[in-house]
Amino acid sequence: MVSPDLRPAVRSARADSGRDGTRTEWLVVTGAAAAVLGAAVAMAVLSAITVLLWAAGPIASEGLSAAPFRGAASLWLMGQRAPLDSGTYDLVLPPLVVSAVVVVLTARLAGWAARVTTSFELTPAAIVGGGVVGGHVLVAGLAGWVSGRAGSGVDVVDAMRSALVFAVPCVAAGIAPHTWLWAKVGARHGARVRVAARAA
């Protein structure tokens, strides 16, 4: 039994615990939604490109499915260095423009998720980042499954592994500038940070 004097404190602790759980779920869901949005924008652009390629001539012989969405999924995954199995050989050199688009979208939307959820401390920022990475990896697995339905494409495991390796630094780069720690480092070592960023 809880002492009558302690009941308000217990209720307050339970309420705080419930709020923390809801806050964590909100951070994860927002991060995952940002990842899905980034993938959707990239897929839309790449689908338009593959439609143009499809209209100009058959591209299935080049290792991309003739279906525009399958081709877009394959290109999106190749941009993250996922190997494309064409049936006779593997394509592993990513289109750099596609890679650049995926990097920018992933980083910017990760930063957007951090701003929307006001995740300026390291712990909530890490939770949001985990949501973005998790959503990105799940979308990559779905894209791998879609790309492989024509008999050639990206293996689901390879797609998810490549997406994980690709997303972690992009998400970190997108979220870090919105944290208090980054602001403190910038205030103390602003000139050095700018030089290092340009060099990187």
N, C-alpha and C positions, 0 to 999 in steps of 0.2 A: 504494500500500500504506500501511496505517496502522501507525505505530510501535507496538510492543508496549506501550510505556509509555502511549500515548494511547488504547488500546482500551477500557479501563474508562470513560474520559470520554466516548468516542463512544457506547458502549452506554447510558450514563446519559442523554446528550442525546437519543438516539433514544427511550428510554423516556419521558422527559419530554415529548417531542413527541407520542408516542402518547397519553399521559395528557391532554395539552392538547386533542388532537382529540376524544377521548372526552368530555371535560368540555364542550367546545363543543357537540357533538351532544346531550348530555344537557340543556344549557340550552335549546337551540332546541326540542327535542322537548317538554320540560316547558312551555315558554311556549306552544307550539302546542296542547298538550293543555288548558291552562287556557282558551285561546280557544274551543276546541271545546266544553268543558264549559259555559262561559258561554252560548254560543249554544244549546246543547241545553236548558239550564234555561229560557232566555227563550222558545225555541220551544215547550217543553212548556206553559208558562203561557199563551202566546198561542194555542196550539192549543185549550186548554180554553175560552178565551174565544170563539174562532171557532166551536167546536162549539155553544156556547150560542146564539150569533147565528144559526148555521145552523138550529138547532132552532126558534128563534123565528120565522124567516122567511127567504126567499131574500135573499142579500146580493150575488149576482154582479152585479146591476145597479148597485151602488155602487162598482164597480171592484175588489172583492175576489173572488177565486175562491171558489166554493161549497165546494170541497174544503178541509177545516180546515187541513191542513198548508200548502197553498198560501197560504191566507189568513194564516196565522201568519208565513210567510216574507215575505209582502208587508208586513205590519205591522212586523215586525222591521226590514226595510230602510227603511221609511218613518220609523221612529224615528231613523234615522241620516241623515235628509234625502235619501234616494234618491227620485227622482221616480217615482211610480206612473202608468203609462200605462194608462188605462181603455179606450182605443180611440177615444174622442171628446175626452178632455181629460186633462191631467196633474194629479195630486194631489201637491203639494209641501209642504204644511203637515204637519209630523210630529206625531203624538199625543205630547204632552209627557210623559204618564205612561210610555209605552213608551220614550221617549228616556231618562227618568230611570232606568228599570229597566236598560236596556242600559248606561248610564254606570256605575251602581253595580256591576253584575255584572262588567263589563270591568275596572274599576279594582281591585275587591277580589280578583278572581282573578289579575290581574297581580301584585298584592302577595303573594298566596299563592305564586305561582310563584317570586318572588324569595326568599321566606322558605324554601321547601322546598329550593331549590338553594343557599342561603346566598350569594346574589349581592349582597353588600354593597358591593363595589367597583364603580366606574363601568363598567369594561369588561364584566364578566360581567352586570351589571344591564342594560346596553345589549343584550347578546346575548339575554338572556331577553325583554326588551321587543320585540326584533325578531321573536322566535319568536311572541309573543302577537299582534303586529300582522299578521305573515304568516299565521298561522292564522285570524285574524279575517277578513282579506281573502279568503282562499280559501273560507271558509264562506259569506261574503257572495256570492261568485261562484256557488257552488252554490245558495244560496237564490234568487238572481236567475234562474238557469236553471229552478228548480222553479216559481217564481211566474209565469214567462212561458209555461209549457206550456199554459195555458188560453187563450192568445191575447192576454191582457192581463196586465201585470205590470211588473216592473222589469227594464230592460235589464241584462245581465250586466256590461258595462263601467261603466255608471252605478253599479251596486251596488258593485262593487269600488272605484271611485273614492271614493264617499261613505263606504264603510267605512274606507278608508285615512285620509281626513281626520278621520273621527270617532274612530278608534281611537288615533291617535298621542297626542293630549293626554290621553285617558283612561288609557292605559297608563303614560304618564309620571307622571301624578298618582298612580297606584296604586303604582308602583315607587319613586319618589323618596323617600318617607318611610322606606324600609327601607335606605337607603344611608348609609354613614359620612359622606359629604359633607353630606347633609341634617342628620345629627346634629350635625355641627360648626357648620353655619349656625344650627341651632336653639339650640345652646349659647351662641353669641355674640350672636345677634340674635333670641332667642326671642320677646320681646314684639312686636317689629316683624313677625316672621313670622306670629304669631297674628292681629295686626290686619290684615295684608295678606290672609291666608287668609279671614278673615271678610268683608272687602270684596269679594274675588273671588267 
